């Protein structure tokens, strides 16, 4: 069995192989890394080689190391001026939209599987929370290649970031219910939810402000990069592990406050910092999809194929109703064209965040493997079907 260092080296090496294959075969990098991980996972089984990588021992790696970097990288690249203009539709999609998505997916998966003992309501709501998180990395790259309106890119990026935050908070809430004896909901849960949500925002804003002061004082790009990496991990760890707040909201708030402060008094070159986070984001995203490929088993497709189909249909229906309902509500304030709505629905891919959440499920939950199979099925559909056909919608895109 490989040591921890050996496992890390294996994951990074497989990610590099995936990126080479993506370049050679003109594939999306996430899909290529997933395929490399899957082939490697099947190969080590054939040769009886034990990597030591299991779904149950990936929680800390995925949740405390990979997730903070992905959230920080996504928040760092949001342009504050565009975000302010589109904040109303972004927040609407990330709050009301996430709730609609979660409830629709939860209801359809619960009724679709029809197994209340093996797949209760809490399992369905956990599935809904995981699949409410979108990850339109491939879509955004297509938008930029085809020179789509910057407002549309901002809407995609901002909605993805904020709905990831909402989905992770709801996921943590339902996971707490599931791990509690009997899965009951107490009267203090709403107050706890508000504490987790706003406490995470407050902690992140404070840490981001303090880091900005230090960065302006040091006035060195290399040290600032080190401080930013430390901030990503420290804000998440302090919030989740010590203070029991939302780590993802702490990272998001710290990133946005830090960028806002550095842009107001720019002694540093933000361009060099952008390049640093670009390679970090690529590395951790690639490793995450390699991990997904490694833990995929053929039994998922033979034993849980019906659950996967139900989850795919539920995810599409949930996204359609969420975007449509929010667009109807936003019509008097900031109307979204049908073309944009269609792209938001079909471009609402599930990817890195959904994988990170489902891999962090405790294996003592009796339905963890069913949920993992369903989420993997939806992510594969997103990559193979939605991700490869979005270009057709983009070419027909009309101005709002």
Residue pairs with C-beta under 8 A, 6 or more apart in sequence:
1 50
1 51
1 52
2 10
2 50
2 51
2 52
2 53
3 52
7 51
7 52
7 53
10 51
10 53
11 53
11 287
11 290
11 291
12 283
12 287
14 33
14 36
14 37
14 40
14 290
14 294
15 33
15 36
15 283
15 286
15 287
15 289
15 290
16 286
17 36
18 29
18 32
18 33
18 34
18 35
18 36
18 37
18 286
18 289
18 290
19 29
19 32
19 33
19 282
19 286
21 27
21 32
21 35
21 36
22 28
22 29
22 31
22 32
22 33
25 32
28 138
28 383
28 387
28 388
29 282
29 285
29 286
30 137
30 138
30 285
30 286
30 289
30 351
30 352
30 383
31 289
31 383
31 384
31 387
33 286
33 287
33 289
33 290
33 293
34 289
34 290
34 292
34 293
34 380
34 383
35 293
36 290
36 293
37 289
37 290
37 291
37 292
37 293
37 294
37 296
38 293
38 294
38 296
39 293
40 290
40 293
40 294
41 293
41 294
41 295
41 296
41 297
42 298
44 50
44 51
51 294
53 291
53 294
53 295
54 295
55 295
55 359
55 363
55 368
55 372
56 362
56 363
58 291
58 295
58 359
58 360
59 359
59 360
59 361
59 362
61 291
62 288
62 291
62 355
62 356
62 359
62 360
63 240
63 356
63 360
64 233
64 236
64 237
64 240
64 241
65 233
65 284
66 284
66 287
66 288
66 352
66 356
67 236
67 247
67 248
67 353
67 356
68 232
68 233
68 235
68 236
68 237
68 247
68 251
69 229
69 232
69 280
69 281
69 284
70 281
70 284
70 285
70 288
70 352
70 353
70 356
71 161
71 164
71 165
71 232
71 236
71 248
71 251
71 252
71 255
72 228
72 231
72 232
72 251
72 254
72 255
72 277
73 277
73 278
73 280
73 281
73 284
74 157
74 160
74 161
74 164
74 281
75 161
75 251
75 252
75 255
75 256
75 259
76 228
76 255
76 259
76 273
76 274
76 277
77 157
77 274
77 277
78 154
78 157
78 158
78 161
78 256
79 154
80 256
80 259
80 260
80 263
82 150
82 151
82 154
83 90
83 154
83 158
85 151
85 154
86 151
86 154
86 155
86 158
86 334
87 158
88 330
88 333
88 334
89 155
89 159
89 326
89 330
89 334
89 336
90 155
90 158
90 159
90 162
91 162
92 326
92 329
92 330
93 159
93 162
93 163
93 322
93 323
93 326
93 344
94 159
94 162
94 163
94 165
94 166
95 166
96 322
96 325
96 326
96 329
97 159
97 163
97 322
97 323
97 325
97 326
98 132
98 163
98 166
98 167
98 170
98 322
100 318
100 321
100 322
100 325
100 326
101 128
101 131
101 132
101 318
101 319
101 321
101 322
102 125
102 128
102 129
102 132
102 167
102 170
102 318
103 128
103 318
104 128
104 314
104 317
104 318
104 321
104 322
105 124
105 127
105 128
105 131
105 132
105 311
105 314
105 315
105 317
105 318
106 121
106 124
106 125
106 127
106 128
107 124
108 310
108 313
108 314
108 317
108 318
109 119
109 124
109 127
109 128
109 307
109 310
109 311
109 314
109 374
110 116
110 119
110 120
110 121
110 123
110 124
112 310
112 313
112 314
113 119
113 306
113 307
113 310
113 370
118 366
118 367
118 370
119 367
119 370
120 183
120 367
122 174
122 177
122 178
122 183
123 178
123 365
123 367
123 370
123 371
125 174
126 171
126 174
126 175
126 178
126 361
126 371
127 311
127 371
127 374
127 375
128 318
129 167
129 170
129 171
129 174
129 357
130 167
130 171
130 354
130 357
130 358
130 371
130 375
131 311
131 314
131 315
131 318
131 350
131 354
131 375
131 378
132 163
132 166
132 167
132 170
132 318
133 163
133 164
133 167
133 168
133 350
133 353
133 354
133 357
134 159
134 160
134 163
134 164
134 319
134 348
134 349
134 350
134 351
134 353
135 160
135 164
135 349
135 350
135 351
135 352
135 353
135 354
136 156
136 157
136 160
136 347
136 348
136 349
137 285
137 349
137 351
137 352
138 349
138 383
138 387
138 390
139 156
139 343
139 347
139 349
139 387
139 390
140 153
140 156
140 157
142 390
142 391
142 394
143 152
143 153
143 156
143 394
144 153
146 391
146 394
146 395
146 397
148 394
148 397
149 399
149 400
151 400
152 340
152 343
152 397
152 400
155 340
155 344
156 344
156 347
159 344
161 252
162 252
164 248
164 353
165 246
165 248
165 249
165 252
167 353
167 357
168 246
168 247
168 248
168 353
168 357
169 193
169 196
169 197
169 200
169 246
169 248
169 249
171 357
172 196
172 246
173 189
173 192
173 193
173 196
175 361
175 362
177 183
177 184
177 185
177 189
178 365
179 362
179 365
195 245
196 244
196 245
196 246
197 246
197 249
199 239
199 243
199 245
199 246
200 239
200 245
200 246
200 247
200 248
200 249
200 250
200 253
201 246
201 249
201 250
201 253
202 253
203 235
203 238
203 239
203 243
203 245
203 250
203 253
204 235
204 239
204 249
204 250
204 251
204 252
204 253
204 254
204 255
204 257
205 253
205 254
205 257
207 231
207 234
207 235
207 238
207 250
207 254
208 231
208 235
208 253
208 254
208 255
208 256
208 257
208 258
208 261
209 257
209 258
209 261
211 227
211 228
211 231
211 254
211 258
212 257
212 258
212 261
212 262
213 261
214 227
215 223
215 224
215 227
215 258
215 262
215 268
216 261
216 262
216 265
216 267
216 268
218 224
218 227
219 267
219 268
220 268
221 268
221 269
221 272
221 273
224 268
224 273
225 272
225 273
225 276
228 258
228 273
228 276
228 277
229 280
231 254
231 255
231 258
232 251
232 254
232 255
235 247
235 250
235 251
235 254
236 247
236 248
236 250
236 251
237 247
238 250
239 245
239 246
239 247
239 249
239 250
239 251
240 246
240 247
259 270
262 268
262 270
263 270
285 352
288 352
288 355
288 356
289 351
289 352
289 355
291 355
291 359
292 355
292 359
292 376
292 379
295 359
295 372
296 376
300 308
300 372
300 373
300 376
300 377
301 308
303 373
304 369
304 370
304 373
304 374
304 377
307 370
307 373
307 374
307 377
308 373
308 374
308 376
308 377
308 378
309 377
310 374
311 374
311 375
311 377
311 378
312 377
312 378
312 381
315 350
315 378
315 381
316 345
319 345
319 348
320 345
323 341
323 344
323 345
323 348
324 341
324 345
327 335
327 336
327 341
330 336
335 400
336 344
336 400
337 398
337 399
337 400
339 393
339 396
339 397
339 398
339 400
340 397
340 400
342 393
343 390
343 393
343 394
343 397
346 386
346 389
346 390
346 393
347 386
347 390
347 393
349 382
349 383
349 386
349 387
350 375
350 378
350 379
350 382
351 379
351 382
351 383
354 375
354 378
354 379
355 375
355 376
355 379
357 375
358 371
358 372
358 375
358 376
359 372
361 368
361 371
361 372
362 368
